[in-house]
Amino acid sequence: MVAVEQILEGAIRSRVFPGAVIEIGRTNGVLATIAKGAQTYDPSASAVDAHTIYDLASLTKVLATAALMAGELSTGRMRLNDRVRRWIDAWTGDDRQAVTIQDLLEHASGLPGHRPYYKSRRGHASFEAAICEEPLAYLPRTHSIYSDPGFMLLGFAMQNAAGAPLDAQFNTWRDRELGADVELRFNPSAEWRDRTAPTENTPDGEERRGDVHDENTEALGGVAAHAGLFGTAAAVGACARWWMRSPALKQFSKKTVVPGSSRALAWDTMLPTSSCGTRLSATAIGHTGFTGTSLWIDPAKDLYVAILSNRVHPTRNNEGITDVRRALHDAIVTVLAGADPADAADLDS
């Protein structure tokens, strides 16, 4: 994968990120793992490799929350057309009574994109109350605004339905569906610290390593439906293969009918401007994470690509990853299509 390695090396030189790990695979297993760079820009920093842990940020929405929701729908305990009020008592007000679980999953509930609740709130009950008091930014299902508050509320609804914390639910699901040895969890243990790529330095200039980057998630104890997972590229790949084999994939990849939206259930769908570049199939689904992570799944090509980086280190003021992601996906698909037969042969061997 010479072209992919060159793109990564160029991104590191340009300080898009200090390092990155990519896993490429199919339903039946991994094709390649490519690691370049280091955990930080310090010359003495540890090189990244297949065992490097990353803060996955909003990949939590599809790796944890959507996977758990697929289970809820399969058992019938929760349904897409459930009104939010069924699971959240504080969701009152005539303007929001028609909002459903599906609306939260499709980012079409009327809730705004982001609110800094962490500045004045702590814990589930306080956040739930704040979101339920939030004025709607638009009439539900008239259009879509990517909403962290909407996913936080979805997580609270799931906790209320299951009678168990979200991380406990996820740990049970992971151990059953992926295996207890898969390195994917909320609030990573101290044993993971040395191989965890740091995210953005704190306002005091201290390195943030192993502590969740998202401030609202931190105020929720490190566990939320919109962010909080940490893991390796191999763990993200294991989730991708689970989705590719799951009967739920068809339902969760169906594009919404909300006007102007590219969303599906939790996932985003392929557009010419997507982070996956231009060469994936029209049926591809994916998601990105603010810290520099992404996962795209293309069922038609039987392909997934997980890209993990810490592009927010040492500061979030860096948008170069937008072009890098697109270039990486295009290069990977080109190789697999046979434009570079030697590389393609190596991948499929």
C-alpha atoms as a printed R data frame, in Angstrom:
    type eleno elety resid chain resno       x       y       z
1   ATOM     1    CA   MET     A     1   0.000   0.000   0.000
2   ATOM     2    CA   VAL     A     2   2.691   2.442  -1.059
3   ATOM     3    CA   ALA     A     3   0.263   5.236  -1.947
4   ATOM     4    CA   VAL     A     4  -1.472   4.971   1.431
5   ATOM     5    CA   GLU     A     5   1.831   5.072   3.285
6   ATOM     6    CA   GLN     A     6   2.898   8.133   1.295
7   ATOM     7    CA   ILE     A     7  -0.324   9.967   2.160
8   ATOM     8    CA   LEU     A     8   0.166   9.168   5.854
9   ATOM     9    CA   GLU     A     9   3.800  10.282   5.776
10  ATOM    10    CA   GLY     A    10   2.816  13.546   4.085
11  ATOM    11    CA   ALA     A    11   0.093  14.174   6.657
12  ATOM    12    CA   ILE     A    12   2.552  13.629   9.495
13  ATOM    13    CA   ARG     A    13   5.073  16.029   7.915
14  ATOM    14    CA   SER     A    14   2.282  18.599   7.557
15  ATOM    15    CA   ARG     A    15   1.321  18.063  11.201
16  ATOM    16    CA   VAL     A    16  -2.187  16.916  10.411
17  ATOM    17    CA   PHE     A    17  -1.613  14.296  13.116
18  ATOM    18    CA   PRO     A    18   1.462  12.820  14.796
19  ATOM    19    CA   GLY     A    19   0.501   9.282  13.829
20  ATOM    20    CA   ALA     A    20  -2.298   7.074  12.576
21  ATOM    21    CA   VAL     A    21  -3.325   3.442  12.312
22  ATOM    22    CA   ILE     A    22  -5.513   2.098   9.513
23  ATOM    23    CA   GLU     A    23  -7.235  -1.276   9.337
24  ATOM    24    CA   ILE     A    24  -8.679  -2.446   6.013
25  ATOM    25    CA   GLY     A    25 -10.840  -5.532   5.875
26  ATOM    26    CA   ARG     A    26 -13.683  -7.595   4.525
27  ATOM    27    CA   THR     A    27 -16.500  -9.476   6.194
28  ATOM    28    CA   ASN     A    28 -14.297 -12.529   6.665
29  ATOM    29    CA   GLY     A    29 -11.256 -10.776   8.108
30  ATOM    30    CA   VAL     A    30  -8.468  -8.206   7.978
31  ATOM    31    CA   LEU     A    31  -6.695  -7.384   4.720
32  ATOM    32    CA   ALA     A    32  -4.078  -4.967   6.069
33  ATOM    33    CA   THR     A    33  -3.043  -2.901   9.065
34  ATOM    34    CA   ILE     A    34  -0.915   0.169   8.358
35  ATOM    35    CA   ALA     A    35   0.656   2.258  11.126
36  ATOM    36    CA   LYS     A    36   2.730   5.393  10.656
37  ATOM    37    CA   GLY     A    37   4.092   8.028  12.985
38  ATOM    38    CA   ALA     A    38   4.107   8.365  16.746
39  ATOM    39    CA   GLN     A    39   1.782   9.153  19.631
40  ATOM    40    CA   THR     A    40   2.990  12.770  19.767
41  ATOM    41    CA   TYR     A    41   5.347  15.090  17.891
42  ATOM    42    CA   ASP     A    42   8.024  14.702  20.564
43  ATOM    43    CA   PRO     A    43  11.100  13.050  18.992
44  ATOM    44    CA   SER     A    44  11.152  10.552  21.865
45  ATOM    45    CA   ALA     A    45   7.472   9.602  21.559
46  ATOM    46    CA   SER     A    46   6.491   5.960  21.151
47  ATOM    47    CA   ALA     A    47   5.700   4.849  17.614
48  ATOM    48    CA   VAL     A    48   2.084   3.935  16.956
49  ATOM    49    CA   ASP     A    49   1.255   0.356  16.029
50  ATOM    50    CA   ALA     A    50  -1.652  -2.081  15.922
51  ATOM    51    CA   HIS     A    51  -1.866  -1.987  19.733
52  ATOM    52    CA   THR     A    52  -2.198   1.811  20.038
53  ATOM    53    CA   ILE     A    53  -5.371   2.937  21.801
54  ATOM    54    CA   TYR     A    54  -7.293   5.972  20.526
55  ATOM    55    CA   ASP     A    55 -10.121   8.097  21.864
56  ATOM    56    CA   LEU     A    56 -12.794   7.147  19.310
57  ATOM    57    CA   ALA     A    57 -15.040  10.147  19.999
58  ATOM    58    CA   SER     A    58 -18.255  10.062  17.937
59  ATOM    59    CA   LEU     A    59 -17.567   6.593  16.561
60  ATOM    60    CA   THR     A    60 -19.222   5.708  19.878
61  ATOM    61    CA   LYS     A    61 -22.537   6.567  18.207
62  ATOM    62    CA   VAL     A    62 -22.258   3.672  15.751
63  ATOM    63    CA   LEU     A    63 -19.963   1.223  17.546
64  ATOM    64    CA   ALA     A    64 -21.821   1.238  20.862
65  ATOM    65    CA   THR     A    65 -25.128   3.112  20.775
66  ATOM    66    CA   ALA     A    66 -26.389   1.910  17.396
67  ATOM    67    CA   ALA     A    67 -25.245  -1.661  18.070
68  ATOM    68    CA   LEU     A    68 -27.115  -1.700  21.382
69  ATOM    69    CA   MET     A    69 -30.156  -0.155  19.712
70  ATOM    70    CA   ALA     A    70 -30.105  -2.910  17.096
71  ATOM    71    CA   GLY     A    71 -30.506  -5.350  19.966
72  ATOM    72    CA   GLU     A    72 -33.340  -3.344  21.491
73  ATOM    73    CA   LEU     A    73 -35.202  -3.343  18.193
74  ATOM    74    CA   SER     A    74 -34.667  -7.060  17.668
75  ATOM    75    CA   THR     A    75 -36.179  -7.899  21.066
76  ATOM    76    CA   GLY     A    76 -38.976  -5.362  20.698
77  ATOM    77    CA   ARG     A    77 -38.279  -3.665  24.020
78  ATOM    78    CA   MET     A    78 -37.740  -0.400  22.167
79  ATOM    79    CA   ARG     A    79 -39.158   0.520  18.768
80  ATOM    80    CA   LEU     A    80 -38.250   3.179  16.258
81  ATOM    81    CA   ASN     A    81 -41.702   4.744  16.483
82  ATOM    82    CA   ASP     A    82 -41.647   4.934  20.283
83  ATOM    83    CA   ARG     A    83 -42.266   8.487  21.379
84  ATOM    84    CA   VAL     A    84 -39.329   9.816  23.392
85  ATOM    85    CA   ARG     A    85 -41.774  10.617  26.208
86  ATOM    86    CA   ARG     A    86 -42.315   6.861  26.695
87  ATOM    87    CA   TRP     A    87 -38.756   6.541  28.031
88  ATOM    88    CA   ILE     A    88 -38.004  10.087  29.234
89  ATOM    89    CA   ASP     A    89 -40.590  11.465  31.666
90  ATOM    90    CA   ALA     A    90 -39.195  15.000  31.521
91  ATOM    91    CA   TRP     A    91 -39.651  15.227  27.735
92  ATOM    92    CA   THR     A    92 -42.675  17.517  27.999
93  ATOM    93    CA   GLY     A    93 -44.073  20.348  25.887
94  ATOM    94    CA   ASP     A    94 -46.459  20.254  22.969
95  ATOM    95    CA   ASP     A    95 -43.751  21.108  20.432
96  ATOM    96    CA   ARG     A    96 -41.868  17.833  21.019
97  ATOM    97    CA   GLN     A    97 -44.426  15.183  21.823
98  ATOM    98    CA   ALA     A    98 -44.278  13.651  18.332
99  ATOM    99    CA   VAL     A    99 -40.476  13.143  18.488
100 ATOM   100    CA   THR     A   100 -39.517   9.466  18.263
101 ATOM   101    CA   ILE     A   101 -36.506   7.267  18.892
102 ATOM   102    CA   GLN     A   102 -36.007   7.195  15.112
103 ATOM   103    CA   ASP     A   103 -35.821  10.988  15.060
104 ATOM   104    CA   LEU     A   104 -33.003  10.910  17.613
105 ATOM   105    CA   LEU     A   105 -31.125   8.271  15.615
106 ATOM   106    CA   GLU     A   106 -31.536  10.281  12.393
107 ATOM   107    CA   HIS     A   107 -30.574  13.624  13.991
108 ATOM   108    CA   ALA     A   108 -33.973  15.061  13.113
109 ATOM   109    CA   SER     A   109 -35.489  15.660  16.558
110 ATOM   110    CA   GLY     A   110 -35.307  19.459  16.551
111 ATOM   111    CA   LEU     A   111 -32.535  19.493  19.163
112 ATOM   112    CA   PRO     A   112 -29.509  21.717  18.454
113 ATOM   113    CA   GLY     A   113 -26.093  20.459  17.411
114 ATOM   114    CA   HIS     A   114 -24.069  21.146  20.556
115 ATOM   115    CA   ARG     A   115 -24.444  22.664  23.975
116 ATOM   116    CA   PRO     A   116 -21.695  23.070  26.624
117 ATOM   117    CA   TYR     A   117 -23.736  21.509  29.431
118 ATOM   118    CA   TYR     A   118 -20.482  20.545  31.179
119 ATOM   119    CA   LYS     A   119 -19.986  24.171  32.243
120 ATOM   120    CA   SER     A   120 -22.857  23.947  34.728
121 ATOM   121    CA   ARG     A   121 -24.059  20.337  34.837
122 ATOM   122    CA   ARG     A   122 -22.789  16.974  36.089
123 ATOM   123    CA   GLY     A   123 -24.298  13.514  35.787
124 ATOM   124    CA   HIS     A   124 -27.165  11.745  34.011
125 ATOM   125    CA   ALA     A   125 -30.089  13.376  35.836
126 ATOM   126    CA   SER     A   126 -28.783  16.910  35.430
127 ATOM   127    CA   PHE     A   127 -27.965  16.459  31.738
128 ATOM   128    CA   GLU     A   128 -31.314  14.794  31.019
129 ATOM   129    CA   ALA     A   129 -33.147  17.712  32.601
130 ATOM   130    CA   ALA     A   130 -31.079  20.247  30.640
131 ATOM   131    CA   ILE     A   131 -31.738  18.558  27.304
132 ATOM   132    CA   CYS     A   132 -35.444  18.250  27.992
133 ATOM   133    CA   GLU     A   133 -35.548  21.978  28.798
134 ATOM   134    CA   GLU     A   134 -33.676  22.843  25.596
135 ATOM   135    CA   PRO     A   135 -35.723  24.934  23.141
136 ATOM   136    CA   LEU     A   136 -36.055  23.115  19.831
137 ATOM   137    CA   ALA     A   137 -33.958  24.634  17.057
138 ATOM   138    CA   TYR     A   138 -36.381  23.628  14.302
139 ATOM   139    CA   LEU     A   139 -39.608  21.726  13.713
140 ATOM   140    CA   PRO     A   140 -38.824  18.001  14.093
141 ATOM   141    CA   ARG     A   141 -38.283  16.065  10.836
142 ATOM   142    CA   THR     A   142 -38.346  19.196   8.667
143 ATOM   143    CA   HIS     A   143 -34.576  18.887   8.299
144 ATOM   144    CA   SER     A   144 -31.567  17.473  10.135
145 ATOM   145    CA   ILE     A   145 -28.920  18.931  12.453
146 ATOM   146    CA   TYR     A   146 -26.219  16.555  13.682
147 ATOM   147    CA   SER     A   147 -26.961  16.598  17.401
148 ATOM   148    CA   ASP     A   148 -24.887  15.423  20.347
149 ATOM   149    CA   PRO     A   149 -27.690  16.375  22.772
150 ATOM   150    CA   GLY     A   150 -30.031  14.170  20.754
151 ATOM   151    CA   PHE     A   151 -27.723  11.192  21.140
152 ATOM   152    CA   MET     A   152 -27.161  11.888  24.820
153 ATOM   153    CA   LEU     A   153 -30.942  11.788  25.267
154 ATOM   154    CA   LEU     A   154 -31.107   8.577  23.245
155 ATOM   155    CA   GLY     A   155 -28.568   7.028  25.609
156 ATOM   156    CA   PHE     A   156 -30.606   8.069  28.637
157 ATOM   157    CA   ALA     A   157 -33.703   6.501  27.063
158 ATOM   158    CA   MET     A   158 -31.782   3.263  26.496
159 ATOM   159    CA   GLN     A   159 -30.551   3.256  30.086
160 ATOM   160    CA   ASN     A   160 -34.079   3.807  31.333
161 ATOM   161    CA   ALA     A   161 -35.416   1.017  29.125
162 ATOM   162    CA   ALA     A   162 -32.747  -1.507  30.129
163 ATOM   163    CA   GLY     A   163 -32.453  -0.464  33.760
164 ATOM   164    CA   ALA     A   164 -28.674  -0.577  33.426
165 ATOM   165    CA   PRO     A   165 -25.860   1.911  32.741
166 ATOM   166    CA   LEU     A   166 -24.803   2.274  29.120
167 ATOM   167    CA   ASP     A   167 -21.256   1.033  29.729
168 ATOM   168    CA   ALA     A   168 -22.503  -2.100  31.490
169 ATOM   169    CA   GLN     A   169 -24.830  -2.808  28.570
170 ATOM   170    CA   PHE     A   170 -22.004  -2.284  26.111
171 ATOM   171    CA   ASN     A   171 -19.551  -4.491  27.995
172 ATOM   172    CA   THR     A   172 -22.061  -7.333  27.958
173 ATOM   173    CA   TRP     A   173 -22.695  -6.847  24.237
174 ATOM   174    CA   ARG     A   174 -18.983  -6.652  23.402
175 ATOM   175    CA   ASP     A   175 -18.087  -9.801  25.329
176 ATOM   176    CA   ARG     A   176 -20.961 -11.723  23.730
177 ATOM   177    CA   GLU     A   177 -20.706 -10.470  20.151
178 ATOM   178    CA   LEU     A   178 -17.017  -9.631  19.692
179 ATOM   179    CA   GLY     A   179 -15.186 -11.422  22.480
180 ATOM   180    CA   ALA     A   180 -13.895 -10.289  25.862
181 ATOM   181    CA   ASP     A   181 -10.392  -9.842  24.436
182 ATOM   182    CA   VAL     A   182 -11.474  -7.052  22.051
183 ATOM   183    CA   GLU     A   183  -9.939  -3.812  23.297
184 ATOM   184    CA   LEU     A   184 -12.898  -1.464  23.236
185 ATOM   185    CA   ARG     A   185 -14.336   0.208  26.306
186 ATOM   186    CA   PHE     A   186 -15.396   3.333  28.138
187 ATOM   187    CA   ASN     A   187 -13.076   4.726  30.827
188 ATOM   188    CA   PRO     A   188  -9.943   2.779  29.896
189 ATOM   189    CA   SER     A   189  -7.891   1.243  32.663
190 ATOM   190    CA   ALA     A   190  -4.507   2.528  33.809
191 ATOM   191    CA   GLU     A   191  -2.896  -0.463  32.068
192 ATOM   192    CA   TRP     A   192  -3.830   1.093  28.716
193 ATOM   193    CA   ARG     A   193  -2.313   4.492  29.457
194 ATOM   194    CA   ASP     A   194   1.176   4.093  27.980
195 ATOM   195    CA   ARG     A   195  -0.138   2.914  24.626
196 ATOM   196    CA   THR     A   196  -2.964   5.464  24.446
197 ATOM   197    CA   ALA     A   197  -2.392   8.323  22.004
198 ATOM   198    CA   PRO     A   198  -3.006  11.629  23.803
199 ATOM   199    CA   THR     A   199  -5.652  14.016  22.543
200 ATOM   200    CA   GLU     A   200  -5.769  17.775  23.057
201 ATOM   201    CA   ASN     A   201  -3.632  19.262  25.799
202 ATOM   202    CA   THR     A   202  -5.557  20.712  28.716
203 ATOM   203    CA   PRO     A   203  -5.917  24.509  29.038
204 ATOM   204    CA   ASP     A   204  -2.985  24.341  31.462
205 ATOM   205    CA   GLY     A   205  -0.829  22.686  28.811
206 ATOM   206    CA   GLU     A   206  -0.920  19.255  30.411
207 ATOM   207    CA   GLU     A   207  -1.106  16.168  28.241
208 ATOM   208    CA   ARG     A   208  -4.525  14.482  28.143
209 ATOM   209    CA   ARG     A   209  -3.930  10.753  27.824
210 ATOM   210    CA   GLY     A   210  -6.608   8.150  28.514
211 ATOM   211    CA   ASP     A   211  -9.118  10.754  29.730
212 ATOM   212    CA   VAL     A   212 -12.008  11.402  27.395
213 ATOM   213    CA   HIS     A   213 -11.594  14.484  25.197
214 ATOM   214    CA   ASP     A   214 -15.276  15.401  24.903
215 ATOM   215    CA   GLU     A   215 -16.161  17.729  27.770
216 ATOM   216    CA   ASN     A   216 -19.818  16.714  28.038
217 ATOM   217    CA   THR     A   217 -18.828  13.056  28.212
218 ATOM   218    CA   GLU     A   218 -16.291  13.855  30.936
219 ATOM   219    CA   ALA     A   219 -19.073  15.528  32.934
220 ATOM   220    CA   LEU     A   220 -21.127  12.347  32.517
221 ATOM   221    CA   GLY     A   221 -18.406  10.262  34.108
222 ATOM   222    CA   GLY     A   222 -16.763   9.229  30.840
223 ATOM   223    CA   VAL     A   223 -19.791   7.313  29.554
224 ATOM   224    CA   ALA     A   224 -22.224   8.719  26.998
225 ATOM   225    CA   ALA     A   225 -24.113   7.633  23.903
226 ATOM   226    CA   HIS     A   226 -22.417  10.229  21.700
227 ATOM   227    CA   ALA     A   227 -18.762   9.775  22.749
228 ATOM   228    CA   GLY     A   228 -16.493   8.052  25.244
229 ATOM   229    CA   LEU     A   229 -15.257   4.809  23.693
230 ATOM   230    CA   PHE     A   230 -11.530   4.061  23.505
231 ATOM   231    CA   GLY     A   231 -10.039   1.261  21.448
232 ATOM   232    CA   THR     A   232  -7.638  -0.052  18.827
233 ATOM   233    CA   ALA     A   233  -8.045  -0.168  15.068
234 ATOM   234    CA   ALA     A   234  -8.489  -3.932  15.390
235 ATOM   235    CA   ALA     A   235 -11.388  -3.404  17.802
236 ATOM   236    CA   VAL     A   236 -13.051  -0.952  15.406
237 ATOM   237    CA   GLY     A   237 -12.513  -3.506  12.633
238 ATOM   238    CA   ALA     A   238 -14.182  -6.194  14.737
239 ATOM   239    CA   CYS     A   239 -17.220  -3.932  15.100
240 ATOM   240    CA   ALA     A   240 -17.231  -3.270  11.358
241 ATOM   241    CA   ARG     A   241 -17.264  -6.988  10.600
242 ATOM   242    CA   TRP     A   242 -20.094  -7.459  13.117
243 ATOM   243    CA   TRP     A   243 -22.146  -4.821  11.308
244 ATOM   244    CA   MET     A   244 -21.368  -6.388   7.924
245 ATOM   245    CA   ARG     A   245 -22.682  -9.753   9.134
246 ATOM   246    CA   SER     A   246 -25.622  -8.347  11.083
247 ATOM   247    CA   PRO     A   247 -29.206  -8.574   9.828
248 ATOM   248    CA   ALA     A   248 -29.571  -5.050  11.244
249 ATOM   249    CA   LEU     A   249 -27.254  -3.562   8.614
250 ATOM   250    CA   LYS     A   250 -29.990  -3.202   6.017
251 ATOM   251    CA   GLN     A   251 -32.272  -1.347   8.415
252 ATOM   252    CA   PHE     A   252 -29.574   0.906   9.855
253 ATOM   253    CA   SER     A   253 -28.103   1.834   6.474
254 ATOM   254    CA   LYS     A   254 -31.411   2.941   4.930
255 ATOM   255    CA   LYS     A   255 -31.233   6.635   4.160
256 ATOM   256    CA   THR     A   256 -33.713   8.856   5.956
257 ATOM   257    CA   VAL     A   257 -36.578  10.570   4.131
258 ATOM   258    CA   VAL     A   258 -35.964  13.786   6.104
259 ATOM   259    CA   PRO     A   259 -35.540  16.586   3.526
260 ATOM   260    CA   GLY     A   260 -31.940  17.455   2.712
261 ATOM   261    CA   SER     A   261 -30.430  14.859   5.050
262 ATOM   262    CA   SER     A   262 -27.828  12.207   4.221
263 ATOM   263    CA   ARG     A   263 -28.368  10.412   7.540
264 ATOM   264    CA   ALA     A   264 -29.465   6.860   8.181
265 ATOM   265    CA   LEU     A   265 -30.043   5.334  11.631
266 ATOM   266    CA   ALA     A   266 -26.984   6.707  13.485
267 ATOM   267    CA   TRP     A   267 -24.805   6.331  10.364
268 ATOM   268    CA   ASP     A   268 -24.124   8.797   7.557
269 ATOM   269    CA   THR     A   269 -24.465   7.747   3.932
270 ATOM   270    CA   MET     A   270 -22.263   8.252   0.889
271 ATOM   271    CA   LEU     A   271 -22.132  11.665  -0.772
272 ATOM   272    CA   PRO     A   272 -19.579  13.061  -3.256
273 ATOM   273    CA   THR     A   273 -18.366  15.295  -0.419
274 ATOM   274    CA   SER     A   274 -18.132  12.523   2.181
275 ATOM   275    CA   SER     A   275 -15.059  11.841   4.302
276 ATOM   276    CA   CYS     A   276 -14.675   8.523   2.460
277 ATOM   277    CA   GLY     A   277 -13.742  10.187  -0.828
278 ATOM   278    CA   THR     A   278 -15.358   9.435  -4.173
279 ATOM   279    CA   ARG     A   279 -14.744   5.762  -4.905
280 ATOM   280    CA   LEU     A   280 -16.925   3.874  -2.426
281 ATOM   281    CA   SER     A   281 -20.325   2.587  -3.507
282 ATOM   282    CA   ALA     A   282 -23.514   4.575  -3.180
283 ATOM   283    CA   THR     A   283 -24.637   2.164  -0.445
284 ATOM   284    CA   ALA     A   284 -21.617   2.839   1.795
285 ATOM   285    CA   ILE     A   285 -22.197   4.070   5.353
286 ATOM   286    CA   GLY     A   286 -19.779   5.701   7.730
287 ATOM   287    CA   HIS     A   287 -19.050   8.011  10.611
288 ATOM   288    CA   THR     A   288 -16.253  10.244  11.817
289 ATOM   289    CA   GLY     A   289 -14.982  11.215  15.255
290 ATOM   290    CA   PHE     A   290 -13.827  14.700  16.262
291 ATOM   291    CA   THR     A   291 -10.500  13.424  17.618
292 ATOM   292    CA   GLY     A   292  -9.457  12.187  14.160
293 ATOM   293    CA   THR     A   293 -11.175   8.833  13.748
294 ATOM   294    CA   SER     A   294 -13.454   7.367  11.090
295 ATOM   295    CA   LEU     A   295 -15.075   4.140   9.946
296 ATOM   296    CA   TRP     A   296 -16.620   3.490   6.548
297 ATOM   297    CA   ILE     A   297 -18.341   0.269   5.515
298 ATOM   298    CA   ASP     A   298 -19.136  -0.549   1.889
299 ATOM   299    CA   PRO     A   299 -21.336  -3.671   1.711
300 ATOM   300    CA   ALA     A   300 -21.318  -3.668  -2.107
301 ATOM   301    CA   LYS     A   301 -17.518  -3.871  -2.173
302 ATOM   302    CA   ASP     A   302 -17.358  -6.072   0.950
303 ATOM   303    CA   LEU     A   303 -14.953  -3.533   2.406
304 ATOM   304    CA   TYR     A   304 -14.403  -1.535   5.551
305 ATOM   305    CA   VAL     A   305 -11.777   1.080   6.355
306 ATOM   306    CA   ALA     A   306 -11.044   2.205   9.918
307 ATOM   307    CA   ILE     A   307  -8.752   5.214  10.293
308 ATOM   308    CA   LEU     A   308  -7.642   6.180  13.790
309 ATOM   309    CA   SER     A   309  -5.560   9.252  14.578
310 ATOM   310    CA   ASN     A   310  -5.219  11.913  17.261
311 ATOM   311    CA   ARG     A   311  -5.443  14.930  14.977
312 ATOM   312    CA   VAL     A   312  -6.504  17.092  17.975
313 ATOM   313    CA   HIS     A   313  -3.042  16.745  19.522
314 ATOM   314    CA   PRO     A   314  -1.763  19.077  20.756
315 ATOM   315    CA   THR     A   315  -4.650  21.359  19.708
316 ATOM   316    CA   ARG     A   316  -7.945  20.980  17.872
317 ATOM   317    CA   ASN     A   317  -7.099  23.922  15.566
318 ATOM   318    CA   ASN     A   318  -6.286  21.667  12.648
319 ATOM   319    CA   GLU     A   319  -8.643  20.810   9.795
320 ATOM   320    CA   GLY     A   320  -6.171  19.069   7.490
321 ATOM   321    CA   ILE     A   321  -7.636  15.649   8.181
322 ATOM   322    CA   THR     A   322 -10.651  16.408   5.967
323 ATOM   323    CA   ASP     A   323  -8.601  16.119   2.775
324 ATOM   324    CA   VAL     A   324  -6.374  13.349   4.152
325 ATOM   325    CA   ARG     A   325  -9.321  11.078   4.917
326 ATOM   326    CA   ARG     A   326 -10.673  11.455   1.398
327 ATOM   327    CA   ALA     A   327  -7.283  10.806  -0.180
328 ATOM   328    CA   LEU     A   328  -6.705   7.715   1.950
329 ATOM   329    CA   HIS     A   329 -10.041   6.121   1.042
330 ATOM   330    CA   ASP     A   330  -9.583   6.850  -2.659
331 ATOM   331    CA   ALA     A   331  -6.076   5.347  -2.593
332 ATOM   332    CA   ILE     A   332  -7.247   2.210  -0.787
333 ATOM   333    CA   VAL     A   333 -10.114   1.596  -3.196
334 ATOM   334    CA   THR     A   334  -7.801   2.215  -6.163
335 ATOM   335    CA   VAL     A   335  -5.342  -0.412  -4.927
336 ATOM   336    CA   LEU     A   336  -8.073  -2.950  -4.305
337 ATOM   337    CA   ALA     A   337  -9.537  -2.280  -7.734
338 ATOM   338    CA   GLY     A   338  -6.263  -3.453  -9.226
339 ATOM   339    CA   ALA     A   339  -4.696  -0.155 -10.258
340 ATOM   340    CA   ASP     A   340  -1.588  -1.373  -8.418
341 ATOM   341    CA   PRO     A   341  -1.631  -5.161  -8.938
342 ATOM   342    CA   ALA     A   342   1.333  -5.830  -6.649
343 ATOM   343    CA   ASP     A   343  -0.282  -4.026  -3.733
344 ATOM   344    CA   ALA     A   344  -3.662  -5.624  -4.433
345 ATOM   345    CA   ALA     A   345  -2.093  -9.067  -4.437
346 ATOM   346    CA   ASP     A   346  -0.412  -8.364  -1.103
347 ATOM   347    CA   LEU     A   347  -3.694  -7.250   0.424
348 ATOM   348    CA   ASP     A   348  -5.764 -10.187  -0.709
349 ATOM   349    CA   SER     A   349  -3.140 -12.828   0.125
